[in-house]
Amino acid sequence: MNYIWNNDTLSLHDGDTLVAEIGFSTIDDGNTYVVERTWVSDAYRGQGIAGKITTTFITRVQEEGKKLLPLCTYTNKFMQKHPEYADLLAKK
């Protein structure tokens, strides 16, 4: 499986098959990622894929020294369950 980072999505592919995707935008002159949605294909649900793509996304945010605003329900719950990433949260 491979990840592809575009201007407004991080997608996970298994060959030519789209497995999962995080949709986002940026605010604050590109310093904050706003996660708007997380999607996993029905065929791949129940395998921890949403957590894997979210962790990959968070790693990129950390590497870039940016902040995260989780509007997506899944990402918001993920951040609540993982307080080790609290320093990445943007102030609302």
C-alpha positions as CSV (number, residue, x, y, z in Angstrom):
1,M,0.0,0.0,0.0
2,N,1.2,3.5,-0.7
3,Y,0.2,7.0,0.4
4,I,-0.3,9.9,-2.0
5,W,-0.3,13.5,-0.6
6,N,-2.0,16.1,-2.8
7,N,-3.1,19.7,-2.2
8,D,-6.2,18.7,-0.3
9,T,-6.1,15.0,0.3
10,L,-3.9,12.2,1.7
11,S,-4.9,9.0,0.1
12,L,-4.0,5.4,0.6
13,H,-3.9,3.0,-2.3
14,D,-3.6,-0.7,-2.7
15,G,-2.3,-1.0,-6.2
16,D,-4.9,0.9,-8.3
17,T,-7.6,0.7,-5.5
18,L,-8.4,3.7,-3.4
19,V,-8.4,2.3,0.2
20,A,-8.8,5.4,2.3
21,E,-8.6,9.2,2.2
22,I,-8.3,12.2,4.4
23,G,-9.7,15.4,3.0
24,F,-8.3,18.7,4.4
25,S,-7.8,22.4,3.7
26,T,-5.4,24.9,5.2
27,I,-5.9,28.1,7.1
28,D,-3.6,30.6,8.9
29,D,-1.4,31.2,5.8
30,G,-1.0,27.4,5.4
31,N,0.1,26.9,9.0
32,T,-3.0,24.9,10.1
33,Y,-4.4,21.8,8.5
34,V,-8.2,21.5,8.9
35,V,-9.2,17.9,8.6
36,E,-12.7,17.8,7.1
37,R,-13.3,14.1,6.5
38,T,-11.8,10.7,6.8
39,W,-13.1,7.9,4.5
40,V,-12.3,4.2,4.3
41,S,-13.6,1.9,1.6
42,D,-16.1,-0.6,2.8
43,A,-13.9,-3.5,1.7
44,Y,-11.1,-2.3,4.0
45,R,-13.1,-1.3,7.1
46,G,-12.4,-3.0,10.4
47,Q,-8.6,-3.3,9.8
48,G,-7.4,-0.2,11.5
49,I,-6.9,1.7,8.2
50,A,-8.5,4.9,9.5
51,G,-6.0,5.0,12.4
52,K,-3.1,4.3,10.1
53,I,-3.9,7.1,7.6
54,T,-4.6,9.5,10.5
55,T,-1.3,8.6,12.1
56,T,0.5,9.2,8.8
57,F,-1.3,12.5,8.4
58,I,-0.3,13.6,12.0
59,T,3.3,12.6,11.4
60,R,3.4,15.0,8.4
61,V,1.8,17.8,10.4
62,Q,4.5,17.3,13.1
63,E,7.4,17.2,10.5
64,E,6.2,20.5,9.0
65,G,5.8,22.1,12.5
66,K,2.1,23.0,11.8
67,K,-1.1,22.7,13.7
68,L,-4.2,20.6,13.2
69,L,-7.9,21.5,13.5
70,P,-10.0,18.3,13.5
71,L,-13.4,19.1,12.2
72,C,-13.9,15.5,11.1
73,T,-15.6,13.4,13.7
74,Y,-13.2,10.5,13.4
75,T,-10.1,12.7,13.6
76,N,-11.6,14.6,16.6
77,K,-12.2,11.4,18.5
78,F,-8.7,10.1,17.5
79,M,-7.1,13.3,19.0
80,Q,-9.1,12.9,22.2
81,K,-7.9,9.3,22.6
82,H,-4.2,10.3,21.9
83,P,-3.3,13.1,24.2
84,E,0.3,12.8,23.1
85,Y,-0.7,14.8,20.1
86,A,-2.4,17.6,22.0
87,D,0.4,20.1,21.2
88,L,-0.6,19.9,17.6
89,L,-4.2,21.1,18.1
90,A,-4.9,24.6,16.8
91,K,-6.7,27.0,19.1
92,K,-10.3,27.5,18.0
